[in-house]
Amino acid sequence: MTSIKKKLSRYLSISVSILLISIFLITDVLVDSWITNEFNRAMTIKAGLLITLISEDTEEVEFEFADEFMPEFSGAVDPEYFQLWLKDGVFERSKTLDLFEIKALPKLDIPIHTSSITNITLPDGRSGLMYFTTFFPQIDSDVREEFGITDKEFSATQQPMSLAYAISNEGLNQILWFVDIIFLVTSILALVAVKIIVFNVVERGLRPLVKLNDDLKQIDLNSQISKISTDNLPAELISIANGINHFISENKQLYSREKRITSDIAHELKTPIAELLSLSEVAIKFPDEKQISDTYKTDVLGIAERLKNIVNGILLLQKSTQGGELKKSDVDLKMLIENIIERENKSGRDIILTSEIKSKNIYISDIALETILSNLLSNAVFYSPENTPITISIEPAAYNKVMIHVSNISTYQYSESDIEKFFEPLWQKDDARTSSERYGLGLAIVKSYCDNIGASLSIVLEPEGKITFKILL
């Protein structure tokens, strides 16, 4: 099972660690390069300083060097080395070369006025770097002017010199290793710190989810708690909490509705069953009573028919709420309503049908539409006084839709709160349930089939007890 906490911690740790290691690595390379360049620059400057001590006149080349000002070229402690060549011979060298068996630095063959830095092993056995360059000695201008020789004439006879300057780089290598170790240790500590920080931050960030889960565990369909508090939740979880609250509210309503339906079904079934039991007990107790025996079969049949109607209504409601796709076909709406009126109007009521649509046929499920209109018309006939008319009108609506109105004068005075309960299964305005023909399932079936075929169903209460059902197809 995937863990958000582990995955988030892992991804954040890896991402931040890669970023930090990249920064540390780049910084380490840059620092190492800077230190090495500064070391090489210091060697170049010192070699240049030695070159400036060399001057040439018409007679000789002079090297004005003093050991007391540069003890590193004469002492045995951390010695440095230099060597000068004029023509093919050694012109001068540092006293430090006399301290060891190897008394000379290697001479390189490079073009004039160029230089190079190479790795060598110093005479004292240490690893080091050697700066090597070839140059012409500087010319004393005073002497040149004294003899009346031009710079071009003097340089034509000049012989190039070579300088080798060597110094140990072990200190440099130690510094570079020290810097590398510092960056390595810093990287390891940073990785550990990132892992700890990210884990704690993620854990703290997921606490609202844990609290939300704990709050959900406290909610039960039978408990008084009906929603999750969003007061202390972060903005990202408020929409989720609102969705959960809506889901809880819907489920509580469904649960309450199912409890009521179960109770109503039990009540509807209990009455005919009790009648059957009472009738059977009387028939058994008084077997010779002619009046009882003559009506017993008819009474039992009537009660059985009532039970059958209740069960069929419940099964039809269950079938309509399953949400299965219904077969559609072209239906002549006016002819369908006329057939329903003829079938449902057994008492010869005054039912007025008007149609204002041009097209006779609509593409819809005939079973669903017939069930909807049959129940509405049956209710209108049953729940209206005998001397009042029932009207059914078919009108065109926007976007090529059709509106059907079914209106009647009701025997009951309904309120807006009653209208909200109209489509609840087994709800009846008559709390005593005195009718043996009505069970409060018809409008629930109507609503369910309307939802199934995508029809809009609404109720309008009009003056003088008139009620109108509107169906938008």
Buried (B, 14 or more C-beta within 10 A) or exposed (E): EEEEBEEBBBEBBBEBBEEBBEEBEEEBEEBBEEBBEEBBEEBBEBBBEBBEBBBBBEEEBEBEBEEEEBEBBBBEEEBBBBBBBBEEEBBBBBBBBEBBEEBEBEBBEEEEEEBEBEEBEBBBEBEBBBBBBBBBBEBBEEBBEEEEBEEEEBEEEEEBBBBBBBBBBEEBEEBBEEBEEEBEEBBEEBBEEBBEEBBEEBEEEBEBBEBBEEBEEEBEEEEEEEBBEBEEBEEEBEEBBBEBBEEBEEEBEEEEBEEBBEEBBEEBBEBBEEBBEEBEEEBEEEEEEEEBEEEBEEBBEBBEEBBEBBEEBBEBBEBBBEEEEBEBEEBBBBEBBBBBBEEBBEEEBEBEBEBEBEEEEBEBBBBBBBBBBBBBBBBBBBBBEEEBEBBBBBBEBEEEEBBBBBBBBBEEEBEEEBBEBBBBBBBBBEEEBEEBEBBBBBBBBBBBBBBBBEBEBEBEBEEEBBBBBBBBB
